[in-house]
């Protein structure tokens, strides 16, 4: 087991007795020098903790995924990122901090992402509710040279409009990426020049589209055999590029 009893108990002990270890783990994380892989792609995993309430199981799935060298990094809330840091799992990985995990901006902020040495911020765009907050975050992240990854709603009827809105948020789009559903049609992908990652494993033709740079796979999407699911997704991405 990759997260055995001894390692798990050590994590619990550190959480209870040494809160300063979190800051130290951020400070000593070995950062990857570039965002994209040598192949020019980005393969991230993300924690769907609302669907997987047992934290030890969640962390074990993430550790298995991150152990595959084809996985470039993770999107996570502060608690998950910090636990993985304490488990020494994020060296040489790309790390995006979740800024609005509950559709309100209650997670990382841009200044903290910089201070913690992370690579960007991920946010959910809900045009009626979070557009202004997303615009402010895009502007601030860009000022620090960090990527703003904007997750768009899955409603096919509103996806094209959401891409238009997301692309124009903030004072510059130079550091903006879009996270779109794996089922996004070609017409939607053709509506932007911004780099795109797809949430899930799409058809092969979608991965070959010019704006598509990679995948984001949630722990629930990875299913029971995480190692096999990650390997299959990595091979599909490599074959398409």
N, C-alpha and C positions, 0 to 999 in steps of 0.2 A: 504494500500500500504506500503510495507516494506521500500521504499525510498520515503517518503512523501515530500511535498513541504518544510516543515520546515527543515528537515534533508538535503535535496538537497541544499537549499539556504545557510545553515550553511557550507556545504562543499565548495561551490563556494566562500563564504566569506573568509574562511580559506585559500583557494588557492590564493586569491588575496592579503590578508593582513598579513599572517603569514607563510612565507615559512619555518621558523624554526620548525613549528609544525610537519613537515615530519620527521626530524631527531629525534625529541622527540618521535614520534609514533614508529619508529624503536626501539629506546632504551627501551621503556617501554612495548613492546609486550611480552606477556607471552608465552614462547616457550614450545612446547610439548617435553617431555623428550625422546621419542623414535620416530623413523621414521614410523614403521609399526603399524597398529592397534593391539589390543589384539588378533585379529583373525589371525594376520600374513599377512594382506593384506594392499594395499595402493590404495585408491580411491581419485583421484584428478580431479578438474575441471580446465579448461583453457579458457582464453578469446580469442575468434575469432573476434577481433575487425575489421579485414578487411571485415568481412561479416555482421557486425552489427555496423553501424556507429553512431547510437544514443547512446551517452555515458550513459545517465541516464538509458535507457533500459538495456544496457549491465551490468551495475553495479547492477541493481535490480535483474537480472537473477542470477548473481554470488552470491548476498546476499541470495537469496532464496536457492540456492544449498548449500552454506556454512552453512546455518542454520540447515541442516540435520546432525545429529551427525555421520552418516555413512560416510560422506564426510570428508576425512582426511586433505585436503588442496587444494592448488592451484598452478598452473604454470602461471606466469604473467610477463609482461614487467614492468619496474620501475614505469611508470605512473599508471598502474592499481593496482599494489601492494600498492603503496602509497595512492591511493584513498581508497582502502579497509582498510588500516591501519587507515586512518583518520576517517573512519566510524566504527572503533573498531570491525572489522569483522574477524581478523586473530589471535586472542588469542587462544592458544592451537591448532593451525593448523600448518600443514607442509607447508612451502612456498619454492617453487623453482623459482628462478629468470631466466628469459629468457635472454640468452647471445647473440644470433644472430637472432633477430626477422625478419630481412630482408635478411637472408642468408649472411650477413656480421656481424662481431662481433661488434655491435653498442649498445648493451644493457649492462647488468651487466657484471663486470669482477670478477674474483675469490676473489681478495682482498676486493672488495666492498661487496660481498656476506657475507664474514666473518664479516666485520665491521658492517653490517646491521643485523647480527644475523639470516640470512636465512639458509635454510637446504641443499641447493644444487643449481646447475646450470643446465639449460636445453639448449641443442644446437641441431641444425639441421646439420646432416652430408650430404654433397654433395661431394662424393669422388673426383670429379675433381676440386672442388673449395674450400672446407672448411676443408679438411682432416688435414692439418698442424695446422690450428688454433684450431680445435677440439682437436688434440693431445696435444697441449700446454695447453689448458684449462683443459683437463683430468688430466694431470700431476700436475698442480697447485692446482686444487680442491682437489685431493687426498692428497697433502701435508698438506692441512688444515683439512683433514678428512671429507670433504663434498662430497656428491653424485654428480656424473656427469651423467645426464640423456641424452642419445644420441638418437635423433629422426632420424629414417631411412627413406629413400624414399619409396614411395608406389608402385613403379614399381615392379611387381612380378618377372620379369625376372632378376632384379639386386639385389633383396632383400637378397638372400643367400650370394652373394659376399659382399654386404654392411655389413652384420652381421660379416663376417670374418674380414673386415677392421676395423669396429668399436670396436670389441673385443680386437684388438691389439693396439689401439691408446694409446699413453702416455707411461709413464715409469712403470705403474702398472694398473691393471684392478680391484684392490681390491674394489674400490668405484664406479665402472661403472655399470649403469643400461641401458637397452635398451627400447626405446619406438617404438613399431612395429604396423603396421596396424592391425585392428581387423580381417581382412580376411587372416592373415598369416596362411599358411598350416602347418600341423604337422611336415613335413620335415624341414621346416625353423626353427620352434621352437626347434627342436632337434639338431640344429646346434650350440647351445650355452648353457653354464651353468650359464651365467649372469642372474640376475633377470630381468624380462620383465614386462612392463605394456603395455596394448593394447589401442590404440587410437580408442575408440568406443566400442559398445556392440557387442561382437562376439558370435558365436554359443556356446552352453553350454560346449561342449567337449573341446573347446579351453581354457576356463577359468579353466578347471580342469588339464591342462597340468602342469607338475612339475615346469617349470621355470616361469610360469605366476604368478605374485604377485598382479596384480591389473589392474585398468582401469584409463584412462584419457578421460573425456568427455568434449567436447567443448560446448560452449553456443549455437551454432547453432544445434549441435547434440541433445541437450536437448529439442529442439522444443518449442512449445508454452506453454505447461504445465510443467514447470521446476520441480515443486515439485513431480509430478507423475513420470516423467522420471528419476529423481534421485532415487526415491524409488524403481522403477523397476530395475535399474542398481545395486543398493545396494543389493537387494534381490537375483539377479542372481549371484553376486559375493559371497555372503554368502552361497548360496546353493552349489556352485562349490567347496568351500573350507571347 
